[in-house]
């Protein structure tokens, strides 16, 4: 039996009003995306259900309104972990 595929989707938020899919991949590419994110201090969330929904989007696509709440939960957690408040990302 084959092991399950490793998948990753990267989102960018701050330069746009809505998060945008900036990268996605499976297996080795997913590993590289995760490794690069961690190397730059980017929080990596492991949410299989959200991954399933985001992986259906194309790169350079804004997340659709029906995913706003799910992504907002992840973003709020990231802000909290980094001691940030909304808008801080625009000051860098």
matplotlib code that plots the C-alpha trace (Angstrom):
import matplotlib.pyplot as plt

x = [0.0, 1.3, 1.8, -0.5, 0.7, 2.3, 0.6, 1.2, -0.5, 1.1, -0.9, 0.2, -1.7, -0.9, -0.3, -3.8, -7.1, -7.8, -5.3, -3.8, -2.5, 1.2, 2.4, 1.2, 2.6, 2.8, 5.5, 8.9, 7.6, 5.4, 8.4, 10.3, 7.4, 7.2, 11.0, 11.2, 8.3, 9.9, 13.3, 11.7, 9.8, 6.5, 3.9, 3.0, -0.6, -1.6, -5.3, -6.2, -9.7, -8.5, -5.7, -8.2, -10.2, -7.2, -5.5, -8.4, -7.4, -4.9, -1.7, -2.2, -5.9, -7.6, -9.3, -13.1, -15.5, -16.6, -13.1, -12.7, -13.7, -11.4, -8.4, -9.2, -9.0, -5.5, -4.4, -5.7, -3.6, -0.5, -1.0, -1.4, 1.8, 3.8, 2.4, 1.0, -2.2, -4.0, -2.2, 1.3, 2.2, 1.8, 4.4, 7.3]
y = [0.0, 3.4, 6.0, 9.0, 12.0, 14.8, 18.1, 21.8, 25.0, 28.4, 31.5, 35.1, 37.8, 41.4, 42.9, 41.9, 42.4, 38.6, 35.8, 34.4, 31.0, 31.5, 27.9, 24.4, 21.0, 17.3, 15.0, 16.5, 19.9, 20.0, 19.2, 22.0, 24.5, 23.5, 23.6, 27.0, 28.4, 27.2, 28.5, 32.0, 31.7, 31.2, 29.3, 25.9, 24.8, 21.2, 21.1, 18.3, 19.6, 23.1, 21.7, 19.7, 22.8, 25.1, 22.5, 22.8, 26.4, 27.5, 29.4, 33.2, 32.8, 34.6, 32.4, 32.3, 33.8, 30.4, 29.8, 33.2, 31.9, 28.8, 30.9, 33.6, 31.1, 30.1, 33.7, 34.7, 31.9, 33.0, 36.6, 35.5, 33.3, 36.2, 38.8, 40.7, 42.5, 42.9, 45.5, 44.8, 42.9, 46.1, 48.0, 45.7]
z = [0.0, -1.0, 1.8, 1.5, -0.5, 1.3, 0.2, 0.9, 0.0, 0.7, 1.3, 1.3, 3.1, 3.7, 0.2, -0.9, 0.9, 0.6, 1.1, -2.2, -3.0, -3.8, -4.1, -3.8, -4.4, -3.5, -2.2, -2.8, -3.8, -0.7, 1.4, -0.2, 0.4, 4.1, 4.5, 2.9, 5.0, 8.3, 7.2, 6.9, 10.2, 8.5, 10.6, 9.1, 10.0, 9.6, 8.8, 6.4, 5.8, 4.9, 2.8, 0.9, 0.1, -0.7, -2.9, -5.4, -6.0, -8.6, -7.7, -7.8, -6.9, -4.1, -1.6, -2.2, 0.4, 1.6, 3.0, 4.7, 8.1, 8.0, 6.8, 9.4, 12.2, 11.0, 10.5, 14.0, 15.5, 13.6, 14.7, 18.3, 18.1, 16.7, 19.1, 16.1, 15.5, 12.1, 10.0, 11.5, 8.4, 6.3, 8.4, 7.5]

ax = plt.figure().add_subplot(projection="3d")
ax.plot(x, y, z, "-o")
ax.set_aspect("equal")
plt.show()
